[in-house]
């Protein structure tokens, strides 16, 4: 699967290559593309019905116990990743849902199928087995737009030459008719960033929106901004929107 850039640059990602959004694709507030209007004509096929959303109902069915605990219990290499999801005004998004995908320590993308435990009577997920690294996490934001993930250090996926270590992220939230994809890179991998197929094609100011900040020992902060805050006195963009990716 391949993808093309929207705005400043592209992305080579999970599951394919992608790019930041904007270029040639109108966006509504919150990042969702505007529905195109096409006149009806005799014999002409009607345009597809635009995507719609009701809810969101993320807090009802999708989160599961231990969704943010990707690292096996007690693993000595566990790192903590935390941050906030905010809108263009810097206000928290309290009902977002974040999904994370990450290669295993050996670069494998297979994960550990069957590591989620279910209630034998209802089939409901009751949590992880606490032993396996699955490579997948799902975390809702709280009332202040905050999330916390505990995982193993990021690695580059096997078979992706030049890729720097990263964690792939998918953002669901109110007002997003289409979920958003992005990535989290880490500051200690700066040398690898220069060759990464995504970061190397982004302007430096845009690439910075994809790099977490170190915040103490084995702690990182990564905030997700759904829209840019505005322009500075010199016309430069400030508090920039996180680079989002489009898969094709």
Secondary structure as GFF3:
##gff-version 3
##sequence-region A 1 248
A	DSSP	beta_strand	10	12	.	.	.	ID=ss1
A	DSSP	beta_strand	17	19	.	.	.	ID=ss2
A	DSSP	alpha_helix	58	61	.	.	.	ID=ss3
A	DSSP	beta_strand	79	86	.	.	.	ID=ss4
A	DSSP	beta_strand	97	101	.	.	.	ID=ss5
A	DSSP	beta_strand	116	118	.	.	.	ID=ss6
A	DSSP	beta_strand	125	128	.	.	.	ID=ss7
A	DSSP	beta_strand	136	140	.	.	.	ID=ss8
A	DSSP	beta_strand	146	151	.	.	.	ID=ss9
A	DSSP	beta_strand	166	172	.	.	.	ID=ss10
A	DSSP	beta_strand	180	185	.	.	.	ID=ss11
A	DSSP	three_ten_helix	187	189	.	.	.	ID=ss12
A	DSSP	alpha_helix	190	193	.	.	.	ID=ss13
A	DSSP	three_ten_helix	199	201	.	.	.	ID=ss14
A	DSSP	alpha_helix	204	207	.	.	.	ID=ss15
A	DSSP	three_ten_helix	208	210	.	.	.	ID=ss16
A	DSSP	beta_strand	213	214	.	.	.	ID=ss17
A	DSSP	beta_strand	219	221	.	.	.	ID=ss18
A	DSSP	beta_strand	224	225	.	.	.	ID=ss19
A	DSSP	beta_strand	230	231	.	.	.	ID=ss20
A	DSSP	beta_strand	237	238	.	.	.	ID=ss21
###
